[in-house]
Every structure is written in structure tokens, then in C-alpha cells.
């Protein structure tokens, strides 16, 4: 089965998140980054990182997966779900 590419957008819990992040939130975001780096090492992630849009900062990733169920599985295991939501 051919793999497909999916774009993910992680919305922060509040507009000022990147200016006033707490130590606990920073820890979660470090776990989030490690999680996606591991998936990148396994060949599932093409690119990911913050987007510094002047209107709002958010996370963006491009992943390669077999189907939407696999994408949902990746998202469900992301530690950042404690803080934000995905589009």
C-alpha cells in the first residue's frame, strides 16, 4: 500500500503560550518534540516545528502514513495533547 502525506497543525492552548509558557508546559513540549523526533527517525515524519506567524504561533508537521487511522494514532500518543489541539 502506498503511503500518503498529511499536514498537521497544533494549536496552542492560548494566544500568548509561547511568551508565557510555564515550566510544566515547557516539559510537556520537550516530550512532544522528542516524540516527533523519534517518529522522524523511524521515517514517519518529513518535517515538524513551530511556525512563527506574526498573528499566532503554532506547530506544523508533515507526516507520511498509510491511512488516517495511523495519523490519528500518532496524534493520540502525542504528549502535547495535554495542552493543545490538532487540526
C-alpha positions as CSV (number, residue, x, y, z in Angstrom):
1,X,0.0,0.0,0.0
2,X,1.3,3.4,-0.9
3,X,1.9,5.9,1.9
4,X,0.3,9.3,1.9
5,X,1.4,12.7,3.2
6,X,-0.6,14.5,5.9
7,X,-0.2,18.1,7.2
8,X,-0.9,18.6,10.9
9,X,-1.4,21.9,12.7
10,X,-1.0,22.0,16.5
11,X,-2.9,24.9,18.1
12,X,-1.6,26.2,21.4
13,X,-3.8,26.4,24.5
14,X,-3.8,30.3,24.4
15,X,-2.5,33.0,22.1
16,X,0.3,34.0,24.5
17,X,1.5,30.4,25.0
18,X,5.0,31.0,23.6
19,X,5.5,34.2,25.6
20,X,4.3,32.9,28.9
21,X,4.9,29.2,28.9
22,X,5.2,27.6,32.3
23,X,7.9,25.2,33.4
24,X,5.3,22.3,33.4
25,X,4.2,23.3,29.9
26,X,7.8,23.5,28.7
27,X,8.4,20.0,30.0
28,X,5.4,18.7,28.0
29,X,6.6,20.5,24.9
30,X,10.0,18.9,25.3
31,X,8.3,15.5,25.5
32,X,6.3,16.4,22.4
33,X,9.4,17.3,20.5
34,X,11.2,14.1,21.5
35,X,8.1,12.1,20.5
36,X,8.0,13.6,16.9
37,X,11.8,13.3,16.6
38,X,11.5,9.6,17.3
39,X,8.8,9.2,14.6
40,X,11.1,11.2,12.3
41,X,13.9,8.8,13.0
42,X,11.5,5.9,12.1
43,X,10.7,7.5,8.8
44,X,7.2,8.7,9.5
45,X,7.8,12.5,9.8
46,X,9.1,14.6,6.9
47,X,9.3,17.9,8.9
48,X,7.9,19.4,12.0
49,X,8.4,22.5,14.1
50,X,7.0,25.9,15.2
51,X,5.6,28.4,12.7
52,X,6.3,31.9,13.9
53,X,3.4,33.6,12.2
54,X,3.0,37.2,13.4
55,X,-0.7,36.6,14.0
56,X,-0.2,33.5,16.1
57,X,2.5,30.8,16.7
58,X,1.6,27.2,16.1
59,X,3.1,23.8,15.5
60,X,3.2,22.3,12.0
61,X,4.2,18.9,10.8
62,X,4.2,16.8,7.6
63,X,3.9,13.1,8.2
64,X,3.9,10.0,5.9
65,X,1.3,7.4,6.9
66,X,-0.6,4.5,5.4
67,X,-4.0,5.9,6.3
68,X,-5.9,8.3,8.5
69,X,-6.1,5.8,11.3
70,X,-2.4,5.7,11.6
71,X,-2.3,9.5,11.7
72,X,-4.9,9.5,14.5
73,X,-2.8,7.0,16.4
74,X,0.3,9.3,16.1
75,X,-1.7,12.3,17.3
76,X,-3.3,10.3,20.2
77,X,0.1,9.4,21.6
78,X,1.5,13.0,21.4
79,X,2.2,14.4,24.9
80,X,1.2,17.9,23.6
81,X,-2.5,16.8,23.6
82,X,-2.4,17.8,27.3
83,X,-2.0,21.4,26.2
84,X,-3.3,22.0,22.6
85,X,-5.4,20.6,19.8
86,X,-4.7,19.4,16.3
87,X,-6.3,20.4,13.0
